[in-house]
Amino acid sequence: MADQGSEGLFSHFLRSQRIKAARPFIKGKVLDVGCGTGALAGIIPADSYVGVDIDELSLAIARKQYPQHTFQSSLPPAESEFDTVIALAVIEHVPDPDAFLCELAKRLLSGLDNFIVCTTPHPAVDWVHTAGARIGLFSRQANEEHEVLLGRNRLEGLAIECNLKLIVYRRFLLGANQIAVFQRNAKKTLKY
């Protein structure tokens, strides 16, 4: 399971585009859920970063590449407070996206400058991901581990369930991927 971001001809490019889409929302103390081998750690100061992944091999690689950063195999306690909670290409891999997003929300500080940032493939192009994985363009393992692909309406519904608001939503990579930015106590949708 180690580093699905490098399995497949275009996987590294996809990861870089997810980071590029998320970067404007990354600030302060960051919780990187599904950090893999730590690609996001390269742009965040060590004292402001906690990476979490269930794959021990990926964590070992991340710790070797970024020895000053914190990497662990489970979420920090719910009372932990982060300015940014990020999950790039993760929510589609969990069996219960509602519970997952609510767990992320428990670790987010309140405030208008604090965000949960998720990227996920768009369900309308699931066939592209599946076909691309079969021929080696994308990670076959990552594609096989998809539980459910969520569209905008479902993401907005998840936000409501977790007392969040979807403040930014847009598709990128020709519409194949999407970024969803959530906030607590949000009054309006932001334009980014």
C-alpha positions in Angstrom: 0.0 0.0 0.0 3.0 2.4 0.3 2.8 5.6 -1.6 -0.1 5.2 -4.0 0.9 8.7 -5.2 3.8 7.2 -7.1 2.0 4.1 -8.5 0.8 5.0 -12.0 2.2 7.1 -14.7 0.2 10.3 -13.8 -0.2 9.7 -10.0 2.7 12.1 -9.1 1.1 14.8 -11.3 -2.3 14.2 -9.8 -0.8 14.6 -6.3 0.9 17.8 -7.3 -2.3 19.2 -8.7 -4.2 18.4 -5.5 -1.6 20.2 -3.5 -1.7 23.1 -5.8 -5.5 23.3 -5.5 -5.3 23.1 -1.7 -2.4 25.4 -1.1 -4.3 28.7 -0.8 -6.2 27.3 2.2 -3.2 25.9 4.1 -2.1 28.0 7.0 -1.1 27.7 10.7 -1.0 24.4 12.5 -1.8 21.7 9.9 -3.2 18.2 10.3 -2.6 16.2 7.1 -4.9 13.1 7.2 -3.8 10.4 4.8 -0.4 12.0 4.5 1.2 9.0 2.7 4.9 9.6 2.3 4.6 13.2 3.4 4.4 15.2 0.1 2.6 18.0 1.8 5.2 18.2 4.6 7.6 19.7 2.1 5.7 23.0 2.1 4.8 23.2 5.8 7.2 24.1 8.7 7.9 21.1 10.9 6.6 22.7 14.1 3.2 23.4 12.4 2.7 19.9 10.9 1.2 16.6 12.0 0.8 13.9 9.3 -1.4 10.9 9.9 -1.6 7.7 7.8 -2.6 4.1 8.5 0.2 2.7 6.3 3.3 2.1 8.3 5.6 1.8 5.3 4.4 5.2 4.0 5.0 6.7 7.5 8.5 5.2 7.6 9.3 6.8 4.3 7.8 10.2 5.4 9.8 10.1 8.7 13.0 9.5 6.7 12.3 12.2 4.2 11.1 14.8 6.8 12.8 13.8 10.1 11.8 17.1 11.8 8.1 16.6 11.1 5.6 14.6 13.2 4.0 11.6 11.6 1.7 9.1 13.4 -0.7 6.3 12.6 -3.8 7.6 14.3 -5.6 10.9 14.6 -4.6 13.1 17.5 -7.1 13.5 20.3 -10.3 15.3 19.5 -9.4 18.2 21.7 -6.4 18.9 19.5 -6.8 22.1 17.6 -5.6 22.8 14.1 -6.0 25.8 11.8 -6.1 23.6 8.8 -7.2 20.0 8.5 -6.4 18.5 5.1 -7.4 15.2 3.5 -6.2 15.0 -0.1 -7.8 12.1 -2.0 -8.8 10.4 1.2 -12.6 10.8 1.8 -13.4 8.5 -1.1 -11.5 5.7 0.7 -13.4 5.7 4.0 -16.5 3.5 4.6 -18.4 6.3 6.4 -17.6 9.8 4.9 -20.1 11.4 7.4 -18.2 10.1 10.4 -14.8 10.8 8.8 -15.7 14.5 8.2 -17.2 14.9 11.6 -14.0 13.5 13.2 -11.9 16.0 11.2 -14.3 18.8 12.3 -13.6 17.9 16.0 -9.9 18.8 15.4 -10.5 22.2 13.7 -10.4 25.5 15.5 -13.4 27.7 15.2 -12.9 30.8 13.1 -13.2 32.3 9.7 -9.6 31.6 8.8 -9.7 27.9 9.6 -10.5 25.2 7.0 -11.0 21.6 6.4 -9.7 20.9 2.9 -10.7 17.8 0.9 -9.9 16.8 -2.6 -11.7 13.8 -4.2 -12.4 12.5 -7.6 -15.7 13.5 -9.1 -18.2 10.7 -9.5 -19.1 11.6 -13.1 -15.7 10.6 -14.2 -15.3 7.4 -12.2 -14.9 5.5 -15.4 -11.9 7.6 -16.3 -10.2 6.7 -13.0 -11.1 3.0 -13.4 -9.9 2.8 -17.0 -6.8 4.8 -16.2 -5.9 2.5 -13.3 -6.3 -0.6 -15.4 -3.8 0.6 -18.0 -1.3 2.0 -15.4 -2.0 5.7 -15.7 -3.3 6.0 -12.1 -2.8 3.9 -9.0 -4.7 0.7 -9.4 -4.6 0.1 -5.7 -6.0 3.5 -4.9 -8.8 3.0 -7.4 -9.7 -0.4 -6.0 -9.9 1.1 -2.5 -12.5 3.7 -3.4 -15.6 3.2 -1.2 -17.8 6.0 -2.7 -17.2 9.0 -4.8 -19.0 12.1 -3.6 -20.4 14.9 -5.7 -21.1 18.5 -4.6 -24.6 17.8 -3.2 -23.3 14.9 -1.0 -20.4 17.0 0.2 -22.8 19.8 1.2 -24.9 17.3 3.0 -21.9 16.0 4.9 -21.1 19.5 5.9 -24.5 20.0 7.4 -24.3 16.7 9.3 -21.0 17.9 10.9 -22.1 21.5 11.6 -19.8 22.8 8.9 -20.4 24.8 5.8 -19.0 24.1 2.3 -17.5 27.5 1.5 -15.5 26.7 -1.6 -16.2 24.1 -4.2 -14.7 23.7 -7.6 -13.7 21.0 -10.0 -10.2 20.9 -11.4 -8.1 18.7 -13.7 -10.7 19.0 -16.5 -13.5 18.3 -14.0 -12.1 14.9 -12.9 -11.3 16.1 -9.4 -12.9 18.5 -7.0 -11.8 20.5 -4.0 -14.2 21.1 -1.1 -13.3 23.6 1.6 -15.3 23.5 4.8 -15.5 25.9 7.7 -17.2 26.2 11.1 -19.3 29.3 11.8 -19.2 30.4 8.2 -21.7 33.0 7.2 -21.2 33.0 3.4 -19.5 31.2 0.6 -16.1 32.6 -0.4 -14.9 33.1 -3.9 -11.5 31.7 -4.6 
